[in-house]
């Protein structure tokens, strides 16, 4: 049985939930059933980049 390909919205929800540590076991199992890790890595890198830029911006606002 082949796993259904995850939509972009599902990948975003999954990555954001896992970044906050609230990923459900059911969703984790669905994620690991996917054939490609690439969408999860790309979305994860984008999320981390946005987080770093946001934190740098907040620090810059506070420091000035």
N, C-alpha and C positions, 0 to 999 in steps of 0.2 A: 504494500500500500504506500503510495507516494504522498508526501506531505504537501498540503496546499501552500502556495507561495504567499508569504506575508505581505500585506500592503504597506505602503510608506507610513500611513497613520499608525498601524500596528507596531511597526518598528520604532517609531518615535515614542509611542506610549511605553513600549517595553524598555527602551533605553532610559527614558526618564524615570520610570519606576525603579529600575535596577540601580540607577545612580543615587536615588534616595533610600535604597535598601528596603523597599516595600513590594518587591516583585513577588507575586503569588507563585506557588509551586506549579499550578496548572499552566500559567503563562510561561514559566521557565521551561517546562517540558515542551510546550509548543515551539518556543524559540530554538531549543536544541534539536528539534525535529526538522528544522529548515535545512535545505541543502547547501546554502551559501551563507558564510559569515560576513561577507563584504558589506551588505547594507547596514548591519549592526555596527561594524567598525567605523564606517563613514559617518553615520549619525552620532556615534559616540565621540569621535574626534571633533565634530562640529559642536556638540554640546560642551565639551571641555574647553574648546577655544572661546565660545561665547561666555562661559563662566569666568575664564581668566580675564578676558577683556572687560567684562562687567565689574569684576572685583578691582581691576586696575583703575577703571573709571571712578568707582566709588572712593577709592583711596585718594585719587587725584582731587576729587571734589572736597573731601574732608581736609586734605593737606593744605589746600589753598584758602 
